[in-house]
Each structure stands twice: as structure tokens, then as C-alpha cells.
Amino acid sequence: ADDAPNAVLAEARTARAEADEAAADTARVREERQEAAQRARRVADALAGLAHRLRERARWQVRLRELVDEAAESEARAAVCLDLARSADEDRRAAQRAGDDARRTARALRAERAEIAGAPETLPEPDETKPRTALPTLREAYRAASQLYEKVGVGADLRAEQARAESDESAALAELDRLTNKVRTRAAQLLEGTDGADGPSRQAAAARAESHVQLLETRASTASEQLGRFRGEAERLAPDDERPHHTELPDELIPADAEQAQAFLRTATGELAAATAALDTARAAHSELLHAHRTAEDSAGGFDETAALLRDLLRDHGTEDGTEGPDPYPGTLEEARQSAAEARRSLRGCSTDLSAAESAVREASDILVRHANSTRYEQVRTPARQQIRELPASALPEHAQKWADAFAPRLRVLTDELVQLERNRDSIVDRLRGLVESALATLRSAQRLSQLPEGLGEWSGQEFLRIRFEEPDQATLTERLGEVIDEATHAALKKNSDLRRDGMSLLLRGVEAALRPKGIAVEILKPDAVLRAERVPVGQMGDVFSGGQLLTAAIALYCTMAALRSNDRGRDRHRHAGTLFLDNPIGRANATYLLELQRAVSDALGVQLLYTTGLFDTTALAEFPLVIRLRNDADLRAGLKYISVEEHLRPGLPQQDPDGETVHGEITATRMFKRSTPQAAEPQPEA
């Protein structure tokens, strides 16, 4: 009874969860759509603004042209105003200079009037009815009266001066009479003014007049140039025929003044620009239509050529005439040409691949036949080999798969055997590499252990042996040792091969292969009386060394080998490395320095030397700490021979170093030689 409500409750919860998920999805979708709508509105606003700007573009262009024309007119008016301003400024400066001259003249006249005695302070009102006398005339009359007053007492001088003055007056009147009435009237007016008051005023007025004349001439020339330019432009713009105007304008377009003409001109220029733009647009559309027409014609011709080429290709491949016609190509001419070119390239490529495959099959068949006929496989009696030899080359590819399936198991077996052989070879090479590396380490130890003791002059601390070689890297060493193993393997397969395959021979060949191409160089110190550090290759010892030097070198080499053997046995710190019995060495090496060198080397390497000799060379025997004379005795009854000690020439042994290592020596074995035929006992020479 309780399960039903629980099930209903679970279903309700599930439905509620699904409803919540659906509501969340709906809210998410609504937000996404709102965002998309906002983006769409923003895009629409942007597009609307762009469309509005595009619609206003033509009006803006017209307005831009109008503004350009207005700017040009404004610049022209500004240039005219600038010229007028310059002229007004020049007139202002001229008037200012004239005023300055007038003020200066007034000051000069007031000063001059103050100097005249009896001049009234207040001048009477001028009478307009009477003619006015010029100031220079009055000034000259005053000067003449003053001079006359001063010279009134001298009659002859006055008469002479009067005559001269009358002459000057006559000349001035004659010159004045030559002038026209207009000039004399204008001169009288100027003299009555402030510019004719005195000489400086007249000079300043003349300078101003000349400057004004130059300014007027400049303006006249500029105006003449403008007039000529305007006339030339008018003649250039005039109609060619006898018509007075280019065209007849309606009454409302006839300008009343220059400004209205400029306005009409700007309007006409804007309309001309709009018409020019429309004409350019029409020409561009016409050009596009012509280009499209030519493109269509070229496409049609290209399609015809491509279709003819494809029909030829189909005809070459034996297509029947009754087949249905192909569907029209949906693409453009370039795409059709490209498709046709790709089809031709693919066809040529397939033909080339087919030829190459046939050549490869023929070559593989020839190789297979040559392998089957090779003398290496004469012992192979399989049916497949017989078939390969007997079948023609054209029939071999048909049986290739069957032969491959038949040879696959045998190939796997042979592959496994080869892999096993390769592993065995690698193991042998690794073992041989370890032996070779050990041998090279032994050579280095031999050089190290051959170091001589101190007290031998230049030989002190020198290595008696010097062994030089270049150690190869691991990869090169492995490769060369593999070649040695392969060579030994091939020699084992040959019947009459004399190549030795024992362990030492393989090791020596491995060392020789490891040190290729330079090999090994061994040098030895040459013993001489002064013990010079002179090294000689071991190959030249027989040519350079004497008998005693050879013996000394042999003893040193033996001592080195004994020390090396002791070192290999782990007794490198033991002083006793063995004993060496020498059979009459003094017969070949009786020089004192050779004996000293032999004993020094043996003592350094821990080898005890026992010399036996039948010579009684006191100089040589004096070098030994103990000399024991022996003699041969015989027991005739027993048939035995003995060696007995006769005397000690220098009894005693060297005392051992109490601080050094204790050396124990004992005889562990003896050997006796007995002749088969007994001989009579005879006295033997002393040893």
C-alpha cells in the first residue's frame, strides 16, 4: 500500500526535475535569442546608418563640389581685397607722410616769422579779391629788402647787384614764359599750399609725387595685364562661328550682375558634374556588358573546343555511337577546361603507371627466373623451382600468389633461424669485445708497471715500455669484431682454409681489428752506459741493440711480465714477483752498467735473479752481493752425480728491511736429468 504513493512521489519528483531542466533550457534559449536579437538590432542600425550615408553620398559630393567652387571664389575675392588693402595702406602711409611734412613746414614758418622784426602777432584776414603772393616770392622780396637795407650806403655795389638780379629775373621770366598756362596755374596752386613753403617741403613733395607716379604706373600695368588676360580668355571662350553667344539662355537664367553670374555658374557646374557622373556610370555599365558579351562568346567557343576534344578522346577509346549524349557541364569555361586537363593528366598518369607496372612485373619475372637458374640453388629440388624455370615469363604473375603462400611458412622458419643466429653472433661478439678490452687494459697495465725506480739518471721514473694505441668507440669496436667473427665463420665453411680459429688467434685478430688502421706502437728504452732516455721501436731492437743490450731488455721485459702477472693475481702490493734463473748471461752482458741496470729493474719489480756462469770475471762478479762456487761430484759406485758448494766468495745475504714486508722463499720442486749411457767420472769444470 505504501509503494504506490512512493512511486507517484518519485514520478512527480522526476517530472519536476525534468520541468526544471526544461525551464532552465528555455531561459537559456530565451537569453541567447535576446542576445541574438540585440546583435541583430545593432547590425540593422549599423546597416541603416550605412545605407543612409550611401544615399546621402551623391548629395554630399555635389555639396563638396559647390564648397570647392565657393572656396575658389572666396580665395579670388580675398586676393582682390588684399590688393585693395595694400593700396589703401600705401595711400594711408602717403597721407601720413604728407601730414608730417605739413606739420614740419608749419613749424618752420612759425620759426621764420618769429625771426622777422616787426611782424604782427595776429595776421589780418585774407582778402579773397586780391591775388595772393606766393611765399617764396615774399621770402625773396624780404631777403632783397634786407640786403638793400644793409647796403644802402654803397651805390656801385647796389647797381651791380641790381643788374645781376634783373638778369636773373629776366632769365626766370623767360623760362616761366616757356611753360604752359596749365603748368603755371598748377605750380602757383602748389606754391600757395604747404608743400611750396620752402625748399625741403618742395623736395619732399616732389619725392611723394614721384612715388605716387610709380604706384599709379604699377597699378596701371597690373590693370593692363588683367585686362589683356581677360580679353584673351574672352576670345578663347568665344564661339568659333559668328554667333554672339554659345547658347541662348532663358530670361530667368540671364545674370544681372557678376555675383548672380557666379551663382548660376556654380549651379551649372554642379549639374555638369552630376551629368558627368551619370555618364561615367553608364559607360562603365556598357563596358561591363561588352565584357560579359565577349566572355560569353569566348566561353561558348571554349566549350565547343573542349567538347570536340572530349569527343575525340571518347572516340579513341571506342565509345559506341548509340550511347546517350552527355549532360551539359554546369560550371564555367575555366572549370570545364581545368576538368578536361585533369582528366587528360589522369589518363596519361594511368597510362604511365600501367607501363611502369608492366615493366616492373617483367623485371621481377626476369629476376625470379635468374634466381631459379642460379647455380647456388642447384641442390633445391622443389616443384616451384621447376615451374619457374619452365613456365614462360608472361605466365609467372598468375602463379606468384600461390608460390608466395607456399613459401610463407618456410620464410618464417628461416627468419627465426636467422634471428637466432644473429643473437648467437651478438653474444660471441660481446664476449670477444670483453676479452679485447681486457687485453687492451693489460697493455696499459704493462706500460704502467714498467716504471723504473729512482737513481738511474735519466731513466729515473721513466716507463721502460711505452705502448701507444687509439681506443675505438663501442660501436666501431662491435662492428670490427663482428667482421672478425664473420671471417672466421666463412673460413670454417671452406674446405681448404688455413685460418686458425682457436681462442688466442681470435683474440689476437680481434685486438688487431680494434686498433685498425694505425695499430699499436711499442717503444723500449735502449740501455747504454750513460742511461740516456732514448726509445727504440721493438721492431728495430735486433738492428740497433747489442747482445748485452738485448739480454738486458729481455730481462726487463720478463720482470715487467712477472709484475703484470702478480698484479693480475691481486698481489700488486707483494714485493716478491718470482725468481728468474739465467744461464750464463755474463757471457753476453758483462758490462757493469748492464748488470746494475738488470739488478735495479728486478729489484724494483720484485723479481729475484739467479745468475749461473762458468766465467770467473771478477769485475762482473763484484757487482753481486753473494757469489757461490759450485762443483760437480760423482759417486762412481752408485753411478750418481752431485753439485756441491765449494766456497762462498762473498758470504752472506743482504739484510732485510725490518720495516718492510717479510719475504719467504723456498724450493718447492726439483728436477733431475739422467743420461741413458753411464760415463766415467771425470773432474768437471767449476761453475
SETIBA-175690 format. One record per residue (C-alpha): residue in three letters; y, x, z. Coordinates in steps of 0.001 Angstrom, whole numbers, padded with zeros to 6 digits, always signed. Each point is the difference from the previous one (the first is absolute). Example, Ala and Ser with C-alpha at 12.3 -4.5 7.8 and 13.67 -1.06 7.14 Angstrom:
2
ALA-004500+012300+007800SER+003440+001370-000660
***
This chain:
687
ALA+000000+000000+000000ASP+002308+002948+000703ASP-000732+001734-003306ALA+001740-002623-002153PRO+003451+000331+001666ASN-000314+003770-000053ALA-000811-000067-003707VAL+002932-002310-000682LEU+002264+002237+002066ALA-001210+003075-001873GLU+000605-001707-003336ALA+003455-001046+001151ARG+000797+003543+001060THR-001271+001310-003309ALA+002068-002549-001887ARG+003042+000892+002095ALA-000504+003716-000674GLU-000328-000712-003704ALA+003105-002184+000135ASP+001900+002790+001788GLU-001105+002481-002631ALA+000980-002416-002760ALA+003381-000542+001672ALA+000519+003755+000306ASP-000945+000462-003642THR+002312-002838-000980ALA+002864+001516+001997ARG-000642+003399-001547VAL-000119-001506-003503ARG+003190-001974+000730GLU+001791+003167+001152GLU-001209+001880-003062ARG+001182-002809-002263GLN+003353-000133+001788GLU+000400+003740-000495ALA-001018-000386-003644ALA+002503-002866-000393GLN+002759+002111+001563ARG-000822+002880-002312ALA-000038-002418-002938ARG+003408-001413+001038ARG+001426+003510+000295VAL-001416+000901-003388ALA+001356-003253-001467ASP+003458+000698+001458ALA-000100+003506-001408LEU-001090-001309-003402ALA+002698-002689+000070GLY+002633+002593+000805LEU-001302+002216-002753ALA+000015-002910-002471HIS+003570-000885+000999ARG+001066+003595-000516LEU-001735+000036-003366ARG+001798-003214-001021GLU+003334+001410+001147ARG-000648+003294-001763ALA+001565-001092-003316ARG+003121-001354+001728TRP+000265+003187+002028GLN-000237+002060-003153VAL+002797-002027-001626ARG+002084+000292+003145LEU-000714+003734+000080ARG+001260+000391-003559GLU+003118-002032+000886LEU+000608+002163+003033VAL-000413+003109-002131ASP+002592-001326-002476GLU+002353-000980+002822ALA-000425+003424+001540ALA+000891+001605-003339GLU+003105-002213-000322SER+000979+000708+003589GLU-000328+003703-000637ALA+002219-000363-003098ARG+002624-001983+001966ALA-000218+002516+002809ALA+000639+002801-002490VAL+003087-001859-001368CYS+001278-000688+003498LEU-000547+003622+000896ASP+002095+001082-002994LEU+002762-002446+000988ALA-000137+001242+003571ARG+000322+003585-001192SER+003052-000974-002144ALA+001596-001892+002887ASP-000613+002934+002294GLU+001640+002337-002483ASP+003003-002376-000301ARG+000186-000188+003781ARG+000026+003759+000320ALA+002692+000236-002743ALA+002158-002590+001778GLN-000480+001819+003281ARG+001063+003267-001582ALA+003069-001727-001549GLY+000963-001445+003396ASP-000351+003414+001605ASP+002234+001508-002681ALA+002603-002773+000496ARG+000092+000546+003757ARG+000324+003735-000491THR+002866-000562-002500ALA+001772-002355+002421ARG-000197+002562+002766ALA+001373+002666-002340LEU+002891-002242-001111ARG+000932-000896+003566ALA+000030+003671+000871GLU+002114+000774-003070ARG+002472-002794+000836ALA+000343+001323+003501GLU+001045+003360-001423ILE+002813-001537-002102ALA+003333+000149+001862GLY+001852-003281+000204ALA-002903-002150-001088PRO+000229-003500+001562GLU-002670-001125+002399THR-000221-003431-001566LEU-000222-000276-003748PRO+001945-002739-001734GLU-001813-002797-001750PRO-000839+000987-003571ASP+001927-001752-002750GLU-002425-001459-002492THR+002678-000274-002688LYS+000735+003708-000120PRO-002504+002420-001483ARG-001789+002139+002551THR+000243+003764-000214ALA-003186+001952+000292LEU-000500+002044+003139PRO-000532+003288-001846THR+003359-000582-001768LEU+001726-000618+003276ARG-001704+003018+001549GLU+001103+002166-002912ALA+003583-001338+000205TYR+000048+000723+003711ARG-001272+003508-000574ALA+002619+000592-002735ALA+002775-001317+002196SER-001122+002213+002853GLN-000018+003043-002196LEU+003384-000971-001457TYR+001375-000418+003442GLU-001262+003376+000997LYS+001346+001691-003133VAL+003286-001795-000403GLY+001915+003234+000419VAL-001652+001890-002853GLY+001183-001334-003386ALA-001860+002303-002412ASP-003336-000596+001644LEU+000552-003709+000006ARG+000797-000012-003676ALA-003122+002030-000814GLU-002200-002172+002129GLN+001604-003100-001479ALA-000732+001241-003485ARG-003630+000727+000947ALA-000347-003396+001627GLU+001450-001730-003026SER-002462+001896-002201ASP-002941-001053+002187GLU+001273-003558+000003SER+000263-000007-003791ALA-003566+001301-000337ALA-001295-002580+002483LEU+001853-002807-001789ALA-001409+001153-003351GLU-003528-000002+001416LEU+000631-003398+001583ASP+001245-001401-003294ARG-003260+000997-001676LEU-001947-002326+002312THR-000475-003672-000822ASN+001789-002732+001868LYS-003288-001200+001523VAL-000710+003437+001421ARG+003547+000394+001315THR-000094-003440+001574ARG-003380+000696+001692ALA+001263+003432+001151ALA+003132-001592+001484GLN-002188-002532+001845LEU-002215+002757+001377LEU+003005+002071+001089GLU+001411-002989+001823GLY-003274-000362+001898THR-001377+002147+002799ASP-002087+002102-002394GLY+003178+001495-001541ALA+001777+000908+003212ASP-000702+003742-000228GLY-002086+002566-001811PRO-003143-000160+002198SER+000003-003781-000241ARG+000286+000160-003750GLN-002873+002575-000168ALA-002215-002147+002244ALA+000805-003061-002082ALA-000819+001912-003189ALA-003361+001133+001485ARG-000816-003571+000998ALA+000926-001202-003440GLU-002294+002573-001629SER-002884-000929+002358HIS+000555-003680-000734VAL+000051+000751-003719GLN-003315+001856+000288LEU-001511-002899+001982LEU+001158-002470-002594GLU-001365+002163-002785THR-003373+000220+001822ARG-000127-003750+000465ALA+000999-000504-003601SER-002787+002301-001228THR-002546-001747+002270ALA+001124-003382-001239SER-000173+001270-003569GLU-003566+001217+000557GLN-001043-003321+001512LEU+001671-001828-002849GLY-001853+002140-002536ARG-003296-000528+001803PHE+000531-003729+000208ARG+000946-000118-003685GLY-003134+002006-000919GLU-002200-002271+002089ALA+001652-003050-001542GLU-000615+001374-003482ARG-003611+000817+000930LEU-000623-003457+001414ALA+001790-001755-002848PRO-002212-001863-002498ASP-001008+001846-003142ASP+001152-002692-002370GLU+003468-001450-000241ARG-000617-002613+002660PRO+002479+000102+002861HIS-002713-000597+002645HIS-003688+000596+000379THR-000623-003611+000812GLU+001957-003129+000570LEU+000173-000959+003656PRO+000474-003538+001241ASP+003293-000835+001575GLU-001359+000068+003547LEU-001269+003591-000488ILE+003227+001411-001420PRO+001478+002152+002832ALA+003553-000507+001053ASP+000404+003460+001524ALA-001901+003235+000588GLU-001520-001098+003312GLN-001437-003164-001505ALA-001274+002075-002917GLN-001743+002314+002467ALA-001607-002998+001741PHE-001190-001409-003336LEU-001313+003451-000914ARG-001998+000261+003227THR-001512-003429-000575ALA-000906+000878-003573THR-001507+003314+001151GLY-002225-001804+002527GLU-001150-002479-002619LEU-000693+002882-002388ALA-002083+001792+002647ALA-002023-003156+000677ALA-000566-000507-003717THR-000988+003667-000360ALA-002513-000347+002848ALA-001457-003123-001599LEU-000215+001832-003328ASP-001786+002947+001635THR-002442-002388+001660ALA-000688-001718-003297ARG-000495+003338-001745ALA-002402+001166+002737ALA-001979-003234-000308HIS-000054+000411-003768SER-001228+003604+000365GLU-002727-001103+002413LEU-001104-002699-002423LEU-000097+002516-002858HIS-001984+002445+002172ALA-002427-002749+001009HIS-000395-000976-003647ARG-000735+003588-001050THR-002372+000425+002959ALA-001856-003137-001011GLU-000296+001241-003578ASP-001231+003424+001211SER-002464-001675+002359ALA-001335-002160-002777GLY-000449+003042-002242GLY-001621+001966+002828PHE-002371-002850+000788ASP-000950-000145-003658GLU-000714+003748-000065THR-001977-000133+003258ALA-001970-003014-001195ALA-000804+001744-003281LEU-001101+003129+001870LEU-002198-001993+002366ARG-001501-001916-002932ASP-000842+003323-001646LEU-001644+001201+003225LEU-002006-003209+000284ARG-000997+000251-003653ASP-001155+003611+000559HIS-002238-001156+002863GLY-001683-002627-002157THR+001575-003167+001324GLU-001155-003039-001913ASP+002521-001949-002001GLY-001132-003310+001433THR+001160+000779+003509GLU+002823-001988+001481GLY+003502+001369-000245PRO+001375+001758+003080ASP+002519-001645+002265PRO+003643+001032-000389TYR+001077+002862+002235PRO+002130-001415+002829GLY+001977+003189+000682THR+002792+001837-001765LEU-000258+002346-002937GLU+000145+003107+002196GLU-002754-001361+002225ALA-002085-000832-003079ARG+000506+003488-001414GLN-000824+001536+003359SER-003150-002112+000305ALA-001050+000935-003526ALA+000650+003698+000689GLU-002001-000207+003228ALA-002840-001717-001840ARG-000011+002732-002647ARG+000127+002728+002663SER-002825-001683+001890LEU-002053-000233-003184ARG+000601+003664-000797GLY-000789+000951+003597CYS-003230-001964-000071SER-000968+001659-003273THR+000770+003418+001464ASP-001964-000772+003165LEU-002912-001223-002094SER+000000+003190-002063ALA+000267+002139+003139ALA-002837-001926+001643GLU-002205+000426-003064SER+000805+003721-000098ALA-000769+000306+003715VAL-003317-001815-000489ARG-000937+002287-002890GLU+000975+003094+001977ALA-001936-001195+003045SER-003032-000706-002217ASP+000208+003504-001483ILE+000253+001544+003470LEU-002968-002059+001202VAL-002109+001067-002987ARG+000942+003657+000511HIS-000998-000214+003660ALA-003306-001608-000901ASN-000717+002718-002588SER+001029+002844+002303THR-002627+002606+000826ARG+000750-000417+003699TYR-001768-003352-000052GLU-003073+000956-002001GLN-002182-000633+003042VAL+001321-003546+000407ARG-002518-002446-001494THR+001661-003319+000784PRO-000015-002827-002565ALA+003772-000269+000172ARG+000422+003564-001275GLN-002347-000688-002898GLN+001914-003174-000863ILE+003336+001810+000114ARG-001310+002688-002335GLU-001585-002433-002470LEU+002468-002915-000137PRO+003009+000176-002368ALA+003413+000573+001508SER+001177-003534-000840ALA-002825-001549+002040LEU+000569+002053+003157PRO+002767-002211+001507GLU-002357-003004+000003HIS-002494+001780+002299ALA+002603+001787+002143GLN+000053-002645+002733LYS-003794-000068+000340TRP-000153+003778+000239ALA+002794+000006+002573ASP-001864-002548+002137ALA-003207+002039-000284PHE+001700+003289+000925ALA+002014-001420+002923PRO-002763+000381+002688ARG-000792+003531-001132LEU+003716+000823+000034ARG+000283-001163+003606VAL-002976+002143+001034LEU+001379+003069-001760THR+003432-000615+001501ASP-001471-000137+003513GLU-001934+003204-000623LEU+003119+001738-001287VAL+001946-001160+003052GLN-002751+001359+002281LEU+000001+003298-001887GLU+003766+000192+000295ARG-000224-000540+003757ASN-002631+002735+000276ARG+002169+002307-002079ASP+003022-000714+002216SER-002101+000766+003086ILE-001153+003319-001476VAL+003555+000863-001001ASP+001267-000805+003512ARG-002685+002217+001546LEU+000751+002825-002409ARG+003715-000389+000665GLY-000617+000448+003707LEU-002026+003155-000659VAL+002675+001372-002344GLU+002746-000676+002524SER-002113+001708+002674ALA-000485+003007-002303LEU+003748+000214-000639ALA+000618-000207+003741THR-002503+002856+000456LEU+001985+002104-002475ARG+003203-000662+001917SER-001759+000894+003283ALA-001315+003243-001530GLN+003543+001036-000879ARG+001234-000915+003466LEU-002821+001815+001820SER+000481+003193-002032GLN+003215+000803+001840LEU+000007+003648+001110PRO+000955+001233+003489GLU+003077+001972+000964GLY+000161+003777-000170LEU-000932+000348-003693GLY+003435+000783-001432GLU+000950-002307-002823TRP-003357-001736+000344SER+000898-001234+003487GLY-000107-003784+000084GLN-000829-000185-003725GLU-002785-002175-001362PHE-002699+002168-001529LEU-000880-002819-002384ARG+002541-002071-001874ILE-001439-003069-001695ARG+002386-002109-002095PHE-000734-003293-001737GLU+001656-003358-000605GLU-001604-002962+001682PRO-000234-003055-002294ASP+000831-003486+001145GLN-002736-002452+000885ALA+000097-001921-003305THR-000195+003157-002127LEU-002726+001488+002201THR-002086-003181-000235GLU+000378-000103-003786ARG-001013+003655-000458LEU-002986-000267+002339GLY-001084-003104-001898GLU+000026+002090-003171VAL-002195+002607+001733ILE-002494-002701+001047ASP+000012-001492-003503GLU-000631+003419-001526ALA-002935+000610+002339THR-001382-003471-000805HIS+000212+000593-003751ALA-001675+003393+000431ALA-002858-001669+001892LEU-000594-002310-002965LYS-000266+002907-002414LYS-003342+001685-000385ASN+001019+003619-000517SER+003058+000165+002221ASP+000405+003182+002103LEU+002714-001449+002259ARG-000984+000422+003643ARG+000203-003129+002124ASP-000710+001312+003491GLY+002425-000696+002832MET+001757+003379+000055SER+000489-000005-003780LEU+001517-003485+000129LEU+002263+001054+002867LEU+001174+003102-001857ARG+000676-001992-003166GLY+001825-002607+002085VAL+002220+002666+001585GLU+000647+001535-003412ALA+000903-003412-001463ALA+002250-000828+002968LEU+002013+003203-000467ARG+000478-000369-003751PRO+001925+001116-001966LYS+001383+002927+002024GLY-003143+000586+002022ILE-000068+002209+003083ALA+001627+003404+000494VAL-001453+002378+002663GLU+001761+003244+000904ILE-001120+002666+002467LEU+001854+002841+001694LYS-000785+003422-001454PRO-000949+002524+002719ASP+001800+003337-000262ALA+001071+002831+002268VAL+003451-001438+000827LEU-001163-003640+000130ARG+002510-001341-002494ALA+000072-003784-000392GLU-001240+000125-003589ARG-002096-002914-001169VAL-002524+000148-002827PRO-001820-002942-001643VAL-003703-000037+000860GLY-000860+000222-003681GLN+001629+003450-000181MET-001621+001507+003100GLY-002649+001850-002006ASP+002669+001599-002196VAL+002572+000856+002663PHE-001948+000650+003237SER-001949+003162+000768GLY-003477-000074+001549GLY+001312+000296+003550GLN+002661-002615-000639LEU-002609-002364-001433LEU-002199+000490+003066THR+002945-000547+002341ALA+000996-003162-001867ALA-003616-001219+000136ILE-000137+000579+003774ALA+003307-001868+000433LEU-001305-002882-002115TYR-003219-000156+002023CYS+001969-000049+003244THR+002165-002791-001388MET-003057-002018-001028ALA-001575+000571+003429ALA+003175-001197+001716LEU+000072-003002-002337ARG-003609-000838+000861SER+000781+000294+003696ASN+003025-002249-000501ASP-002105-002608-001819ARG-002470+000028+002890GLY+002758-000746+002479ARG+000099+003517+001474ASP+003424+001014-001258ARG+001019+001121+003510HIS-003127+002139+000488ARG+000577+003711-000457HIS-003492+000860-001268ALA-000508-001174-003587GLY-003136+002037-000732THR-001313+003501-000725LEU+000005+001865-003317PHE-002443+002884-000661LEU+001241+002456-002613ASP-002351+002373-001864ASN+001718+003372-000399PRO+003536-001285-000660ILE+001479+003386+000850GLY-001514+001384-003168ARG+002464-002104-002012ALA+002842-000535+002453ASN+000483+003050+002190ALA+003797-000049-000030THR+001481-000383+003437TYR+002449-002788-000972LEU-002832-002017-001545LEU-002110+000252+003148GLU+002979-000929+002169LEU+000748-002975-002236GLN-003633-001164+000095ARG-000146+000187+003782ALA+003407-001702+000408VAL-000963-002919-002221SER-003388-000451+001670ASP+001545+000188+003451ALA+002631-002601-000939LEU-002606-002391-001396GLY-002597+000578+002765VAL-002703+001708-002103GLN-001934+002991+001389LEU-000643+002742-002583LEU-003074+002261+000233TYR+000113+003023-002317THR-003175+001915-000962THR+000284+003284-001843GLY-001856+003236-000557LEU+003212+002005-000438PHE+001400+002069+002807ASP+003685-000332-000906THR+001777+000847+003228THR+003363-001208-001301ALA-001405-003410-000780LEU-002187-000170+003110ALA+003001+000793+002188GLU+001383-003454-000727PHE-002863-001804+001786PRO-000071-000592+003763LEU-003792+000458+000170VAL-002268+002097-002210ILE-003750-000068+000649ARG-002314+002468-001751LEU-003441-001350-000855ARG-003101+001710-001235ASN-003253-001110-001595ASP-003183+000583+002018ALA-003586-000681-000978ASP-003204-000563+001968LEU-002616+001451-002290ARG-002872-001212+002049ALA+001263-003533+000142GLY+001519+000139-003471LEU+003370-001293+001248LYS+003561+001108-000648TYR+002832-000188+002501ILE+003752+000400+000083SER+001171+001625+003160VAL+003397+000925+001411GLU+000539+003707-000040GLU+003455+000306+001550HIS+003326-001709+000582LEU+002794+001948-001585ARG+002586-002177+001683PRO-001731-001946+002683GLY+001417-003200+001366LEU+001240-003257-001445PRO+003550-001247-000017GLN+000898-001660+003221GLN+000408-003752-000241ASP+003230-001627+000915PRO-000564-001597+003409ASP+002566-002705-000846GLY-001559-000729-003387GLU-002997-002042-001003THR-003446+001297+001021VAL-002038+001097-003020HIS-003782-000100+000243GLY-002151+001692-002622GLU-003760+000196-000272ILE-002647+000670-002631THR-001818-003229-000722ALA-002445+001228-002698THR-001433+003156-001547ARG-001670+000760-003284MET-002436+002807-000816PHE-001062+001245-003418LYS-003377+001684-000414ARG-001116+001834-003093SER-003398-000754-001417THR-000945+003710-000476PRO+000296+002153+003122GLN+001852+003248-000453ALA-000155+003187+001928ALA+002391+000316+002800GLU+002837+002208-001018PRO+003244+000794+001756GLN+002634-002484-001179PRO+003644+000858-000479GLU+002257-000989+002820ALA+001983-003129-000352
***
